[in-house]
Amino acid sequence: MTTFQSMAIGENLLLGISECGFQKPTRVQEACTEKIAGGESLFVTARSGSGKSAAIAIAVIQKVNASNPKIQVIILSARFKLAVELEKAIQQLGRHKNVRAHAMSAGSPWMQGTQILIGVPNFLLEKMRSGTVNVSNAHVIIVDDAEEMDRFSGSINELINFTSANINQVCFLGSTIPSSLVAHARDFDVHIDDISVVEKHDVEHYEYEVKNDVEKMKRLREILMVNDNAIIFCNSKSTARFLHSALELPDHVCAMMDGELLPRKRDILVDSLRSGDLKYLITTDVESSKLRASLVVMYDIPTCLEVYMDRSHRVCRGKAVSLVKPSDKSRMKLIKDTPRSV
């Protein structure tokens, strides 16, 4: 069995991995982490939530020369939320290696000494063109969540042309790789291998129709009675707070998490849920790459497919249940009718 210790990972990084609670590599981490760290260019396809972003984080921490304060790696994310999650993962995993990652946006101050630059393609391209950031020392481009990147195809192509003189490694990771990105990748003078990781588990999707909020609450109670590990998603903080109060469960059994909770307290709740000390977590769509549960209940129907996929495929490890009122049916139909990449 492959372990992080059996992979070509330095002691300082292994310490960070252990402190973050990672016990063994996922299949995709096992398949591609060492290859990315070793300089290979790859197309990596694996389902959402399989650990691709952590594979990127571990690999780039190994690649970066910590004594060089220049940008060495560019990571493209489909959304700033995902860029922030990846920045946090790199900083936590690489805390003993003095590696500096920065998720760049219009509202974020520039971090001097940034070695790993993360951001949305069109925004980073604008900053490169204007000279706001100097990427002349960057030699690696990694595209995360490639399945969401088709809409940035033009920006990615221009970014590739802008940096191609110095780049010697390109990697694309996603549940699928859009054909437009494959075509752009061929513009680099590098050989790109394909890695496809098929996960053993699939998410089962269920819909329960309820007439009103009273019936919805009753159905939720019935679901929780026969499940001892669940994340319950709400669309607003007010609904999450109401639900937490209405369920009348002790805090050590059921907790609530929203965007106002400090990151450290969020991590404590997430770790308690993963360890089984906490049974149920009621939450809004907050940023936490470690959220996992065997059951996900969508007390409120998501506003779009993107949010539905975040809840069901990034978080869920078993069953995804949607509680659908008559007023939710049109939104649920739109979600189901929208083409998916996973």
DRENLUMRO-699127 format. One record per residue (C-alpha): residue in one letter; x, y, z. Coordinates in steps of 0.05 Angstrom, whole numbers, plus 32768, in hexadecimal, padded with zeros to 4 digits. Example, Ala and Ser with C-alpha at 12.3 -4.5 7.8 and 13.67 -1.06 7.14 Angstrom:
DRENLUMRO-699127
['A',[80F6,7FA6,809C]]
['S',[8111,7FEB,808F]]
***
This chain:
DRENLUMRO-699127
['M',[8000,8000,8000]]
['T',[801A,8045,7FED]]
['T',[8024,8076,8026]]
['F',[803B,80BE,8027]]
['Q',[807A,80A4,8049]]
['S',[8089,8076,800E]]
['M',[8082,80AE,7FDC]]
['A',[80BB,80DD,7FCC]]
['I',[80A6,8111,7FFF]]
['G',[80D5,8137,802D]]
['E',[80D1,8134,8079]]
['N',[80B8,817B,8082]]
['L',[807F,8171,8051]]
['L',[806E,812D,8070]]
['L',[8068,8151,80B3]]
['G',[8037,8183,8094]]
['I',[800F,814B,8074]]
['S',[800A,8127,80B7]]
['E',[7FF5,8166,80DC]]
['C',[7FBE,8172,80A9]]
['G',[7FA1,812D,80BA]]
['F',[7FB1,810A,8078]]
['Q',[7FBD,80C1,8088]]
['K',[7FC7,80A2,8043]]
['P',[7FC6,80BC,7FFB]]
['T',[7F87,80B6,7FD2]]
['R',[7F8B,8091,7F90]]
['V',[7F94,80D0,7F68]]
['Q',[7FCA,80EA,7F98]]
['E',[7FED,80A7,7F92]]
['A',[7FE8,80AA,7F46]]
['C',[8000,80F0,7F37]]
['T',[8021,8115,7F72]]
['E',[8067,80FA,7F66]]
['K',[8061,8103,7F1B]]
['I',[804D,814C,7F22]]
['A',[8084,8158,7F55]]
['G',[80B5,8136,7F26]]
['G',[80A5,8165,7EED]]
['E',[8077,813B,7EC1]]
['S',[8040,815D,7E9A]]
['L',[7FFC,813B,7EA4]]
['F',[7FB3,8138,7E94]]
['V',[7F94,811C,7ED5]]
['T',[7F4B,8109,7ED7]]
['A',[7F29,80F3,7F17]]
['R',[7EE6,8102,7F38]]
['S',[7EDB,8140,7F61]]
['G',[7EEE,8138,7FA9]]
['S',[7F22,8102,7F9A]]
['G',[7F5D,812A,7FB5]]
['K',[7F78,814B,7F75]]
['S',[7F82,818F,7F96]]
['A',[7FAA,8170,7FD0]]
['A',[7FD4,814B,7F9C]]
['I',[7FE3,818E,7F7C]]
['A',[7FF4,81AE,7FBF]]
['I',[8023,8176,7FD4]]
['A',[8045,8174,7F90]]
['V',[8051,81BF,7F89]]
['I',[806B,81C5,7FD0]]
['Q',[80A0,8192,7FBD]]
['K',[80B0,81B6,7F7B]]
['V',[80B9,81FC,7F96]]
['N',[80FE,8215,7FA8]]
['A',[80EF,8235,7FEC]]
['S',[812D,8262,7FE9]]
['N',[8116,8282,7FA8]]
['P',[80E2,82B9,7FB6]]
['K',[80CA,82BC,7F6E]]
['I',[8089,829E,7F50]]
['Q',[809B,8258,7F3A]]
['V',[8057,8236,7F32]]
['I',[8015,8251,7F15]]
['I',[7FD5,822D,7F29]]
['L',[7F94,823E,7F05]]
['S',[7F52,8235,7F2A]]
['A',[7F0C,823C,7F0E]]
['R',[7EF4,8264,7F4A]]
['F',[7F16,8291,7F7D]]
['K',[7EF6,8267,7FB5]]
['L',[7F1C,822A,7F9B]]
['A',[7F5C,8253,7F95]]
['V',[7F56,8267,7FDE]]
['E',[7F4B,821F,7FF4]]
['L',[7F89,8209,7FCD]]
['E',[7FB2,8242,7FEA]]
['K',[7F9D,822D,8030]]
['A',[7FAE,81E4,8022]]
['I',[7FF3,81F6,8008]]
['Q',[8002,8223,8044]]
['Q',[7FEC,81EE,8075]]
['L',[800E,81B3,8054]]
['G',[804D,81DC,8046]]
['R',[8051,8200,8089]]
['H',[8095,81DF,8099]]
['K',[80B2,81EE,8055]]
['N',[80A9,823A,8054]]
['V',[8084,8238,8011]]
['R',[8059,8274,8000]]
['A',[8019,826D,7FD7]]
['H',[7FEA,82A6,7FC6]]
['A',[7FA3,82A5,7FAB]]
['M',[7F9F,82E6,7F85]]
['S',[7F60,830F,7F7B]]
['A',[7F4D,8358,7F73]]
['G',[7F43,835F,7FBE]]
['S',[7F80,8339,7FD7]]
['P',[7FC0,835E,7FE7]]
['W',[7FFE,8345,7FC2]]
['M',[802A,8317,7FEC]]
['Q',[8074,8324,7FE1]]
['G',[809D,82E5,7FD7]]
['T',[8063,82BE,7FB8]]
['Q',[807E,827E,7F99]]
['I',[803C,825D,7F86]]
['L',[800A,828B,7F64]]
['I',[7FC1,8274,7F63]]
['G',[7F85,8295,7F42]]
['V',[7F4F,8298,7F0E]]
['P',[7F6C,8297,7EC7]]
['N',[7F51,82D9,7EAC]]
['F',[7F64,8300,7EEA]]
['L',[7FAB,82E4,7EEC]]
['L',[7FB4,82F1,7EA2]]
['E',[7FA0,833A,7EAC]]
['K',[7FD3,8341,7EE5]]
['M',[800A,8320,7EBC]]
['R',[7FFD,834E,7E80]]
['S',[7FFE,838C,7EAB]]
['G',[803F,8378,7ECC]]
['T',[801F,8375,7F11]]
['V',[803C,832F,7F1A]]
['N',[807D,8316,7EFD]]
['V',[8078,82CE,7EE6]]
['S',[80BA,82CA,7EC0]]
['N',[80D5,8298,7EF2]]
['A',[8097,826B,7EEF]]
['H',[80A4,8228,7ECE]]
['V',[8064,8202,7EE0]]
['I',[801A,820E,7ED0]]
['I',[7FE6,81E3,7EF2]]
['V',[7F9B,81E7,7EE0]]
['D',[7F6F,81CE,7F1A]]
['D',[7F25,81BE,7F12]]
['A',[7F2F,81BA,7EC7]]
['E',[7EE7,81A4,7EBC]]
['E',[7ED1,81EA,7ECE]]
['M',[7F04,820E,7EA2]]
['D',[7EE3,820B,7E5E]]
['R',[7EC8,8252,7E68]]
['F',[7F0F,826B,7E73]]
['S',[7F2A,8249,7E35]]
['G',[7F3D,828A,7E13]]
['S',[7F60,82A6,7E50]]
['I',[7F86,8265,7E5C]]
['N',[7F9D,8264,7E13]]
['E',[7FB7,82AC,7E1A]]
['L',[7FD7,829C,7E5C]]
['I',[7FFA,8260,7E3D]]
['N',[8015,828C,7E05]]
['F',[802B,82C1,7E37]]
['T',[8054,8290,7E61]]
['S',[8067,825A,7E2F]]
['A',[80B0,8270,7E28]]
['N',[80BF,825C,7E70]]
['I',[808E,8224,7E7F]]
['N',[80A8,81DD,7E7D]]
['Q',[806F,81B9,7EA1]]
['V',[8023,81BC,7E9A]]
['C',[7FF0,8193,7EC0]]
['F',[7FA4,8192,7EB9]]
['L',[7F7B,8171,7EF0]]
['G',[7F30,8169,7EF0]]
['S',[7EF5,813A,7EEE]]
['T',[7EFA,8143,7EA3]]
['I',[7F2A,816B,7E77]]
['P',[7F04,8196,7E43]]
['S',[7F1C,818D,7DFC]]
['S',[7F2C,81D7,7DF6]]
['L',[7F5E,81D1,7E2F]]
['V',[7F7E,8193,7E10]]
['A',[7F88,81BB,7DD0]]
['H',[7FA8,81F5,7DF6]]
['A',[7FD5,81C6,7E1C]]
['R',[7FF2,81AD,7DDB]]
['D',[800E,81F3,7DD0]]
['F',[8044,81E2,7E03]]
['D',[8081,81BE,7DEA]]
['V',[807A,8187,7E1D]]
['H',[8061,813F,7E1D]]
['I',[8021,8138,7E47]]
['D',[800D,80F4,7E64]]
['D',[7FC6,80E0,7E77]]
['I',[7FB3,80C6,7EBC]]
['S',[7F6B,80B0,7EC9]]
['V',[7F57,809B,7F0F]]
['V',[7F14,8078,7F17]]
['E',[7EFA,807E,7F5E]]
['K',[7ED9,8042,7F7F]]
['H',[7E9F,8069,7F9E]]
['D',[7E66,808D,7F7C]]
['V',[7E34,80BE,7F99]]
['E',[7DEC,80A6,7F9C]]
['H',[7DBB,80DF,7F90]]
['Y',[7D76,80E0,7FB0]]
['E',[7D3C,8111,7FAF]]
['Y',[7D05,8114,7FE3]]
['E',[7CCA,813F,7FD2]]
['V',[7CAC,8165,800D]]
['K',[7C6E,8191,800D]]
['N',[7C87,81C8,803C]]
['D',[7CBB,81DB,8070]]
['V',[7C99,81B3,80A7]]
['E',[7C9C,8173,807E]]
['K',[7CE3,8183,8069]]
['M',[7CF9,8187,80B2]]
['K',[7CD5,8146,80C1]]
['R',[7CF8,8123,8087]]
['L',[7D3B,813E,809E]]
['R',[7D31,8122,80E3]]
['E',[7D1F,80DE,80C6]]
['I',[7D5E,80DE,809B]]
['L',[7D8B,80F0,80D6]]
['M',[7D6C,80BA,8102]]
['V',[7D8A,8084,80D5]]
['N',[7DCC,80A6,80C3]]
['D',[7E03,80B8,80F4]]
['N',[7E2E,80E2,80C6]]
['A',[7E12,811A,809C]]
['I',[7E1E,8160,8082]]
['I',[7DDF,818A,807A]]
['F',[7DE4,81C3,8048]]
['C',[7DBB,8203,804C]]
['N',[7DBB,823E,801D]]
['S',[7DBE,8273,8053]]
['K',[7DDA,827F,8099]]
['S',[7D95,828E,80B4]]
['T',[7D7A,824A,809D]]
['A',[7DB7,8227,80B9]]
['R',[7DAE,8248,80FC]]
['F',[7D64,8239,80FD]]
['L',[7D71,81F0,80EC]]
['H',[7DA6,81E9,8121]]
['S',[7D76,8203,8155]]
['A',[7D39,81DD,813C]]
['L',[7D5B,8199,813C]]
['E',[7D68,81A0,8187]]
['L',[7DA5,8174,8187]]
['P',[7DE0,817D,81B7]]
['D',[7E1C,81A4,819B]]
['H',[7E49,8167,81A0]]
['V',[7E18,8142,8171]]
['C',[7E05,817A,8140]]
['A',[7E2A,81BA,8132]]
['M',[7E21,81F5,8102]]
['M',[7E56,8215,80D5]]
['D',[7E50,8254,80AB]]
['G',[7E7D,8288,808C]]
['E',[7E81,82B0,80CC]]
['L',[7EA4,8278,80F1]]
['L',[7EEF,8281,80F9]]
['P',[7F18,8252,80CC]]
['R',[7F38,8230,8108]]
['K',[7EF3,8220,8126]]
['R',[7EDB,8207,80E2]]
['D',[7F16,81D7,80DF]]
['I',[7F06,81BD,8125]]
['L',[7EBE,81AF,8111]]
['V',[7ED3,818D,80D0]]
['D',[7F07,8162,80F4]]
['S',[7ED3,814E,8128]]
['L',[7EA3,8139,80F1]]
['R',[7ED8,8110,80CE]]
['S',[7EED,80EE,810E]]
['G',[7EA5,80DD,8121]]
['D',[7EA5,8107,8160]]
['L',[7E71,8133,813E]]
['K',[7E37,8112,811A]]
['Y',[7E15,814A,80F4]]
['L',[7E2E,818C,80D8]]
['I',[7DFD,81C1,80BE]]
['T',[7E20,81F1,808F]]
['T',[7E1A,8224,8059]]
['D',[7E47,821F,801C]]
['V',[7E86,8234,8041]]
['E',[7ECD,8229,8029]]
['S',[7EEA,81E9,8046]]
['S',[7F0E,81B7,801A]]
['K',[7F0C,8182,8052]]
['L',[7EC0,817C,8058]]
['R',[7EAD,8133,804F]]
['A',[7E71,8109,8064]]
['S',[7E50,80C8,8050]]
['L',[7E0E,80ED,804A]]
['V',[7E00,8133,8030]]
['V',[7DBA,8150,803A]]
['M',[7DA7,818C,8011]]
['Y',[7D74,81AB,803E]]
['D',[7D72,81E5,800D]]
['I',[7D79,81D7,7FC3]]
['P',[7DB8,81F7,7FA7]]
['T',[7DB3,8234,7F7B]]
['C',[7DD8,8214,7F41]]
['L',[7DFA,81D4,7F29]]
['E',[7E3F,81EE,7F3E]]
['V',[7E29,81F1,7F87]]
['Y',[7E05,81AE,7F81]]
['M',[7E45,818D,7F68]]
['D',[7E6E,81AD,7F9F]]
['R',[7E3F,8191,7FD3]]
['S',[7E34,814C,7FB5]]
['H',[7E77,813B,7F94]]
['R',[7EAA,8161,7FBD]]
['V',[7E8B,8153,8000]]
['C',[7E60,8114,7FFA]]
['R',[7E7C,80CE,8001]]
['G',[7E3C,80A7,7FFB]]
['K',[7DF6,80C4,7FF4]]
['A',[7DDF,810A,7FE0]]
['V',[7D97,8118,7FF5]]
['S',[7D6F,8154,7FDD]]
['L',[7D30,816B,8001]]
['V',[7D05,8189,7FCA]]
['K',[7CC9,81B6,7FD7]]
['P',[7C99,81C7,7F9D]]
['S',[7CBB,820B,7F96]]
['D',[7CFE,81E7,7F8D]]
['K',[7CEA,81BA,7F54]]
['S',[7CFC,81E9,7F1B]]
['R',[7D41,81F6,7F39]]
['M',[7D4C,81AC,7F44]]
['K',[7D39,819D,7EFC]]
['L',[7D69,81D2,7EE3]]
['I',[7DA1,81B2,7F0C]]
['K',[7D92,816D,7EF2]]
['D',[7D8C,8185,7EAA]]
['T',[7DCF,81AA,7EAB]]
['P',[7E07,817F,7E8C]]
['R',[7E38,8166,7EC0]]
['S',[7E81,8157,7EBA]]
['V',[7E83,8123,7EF1]]
***
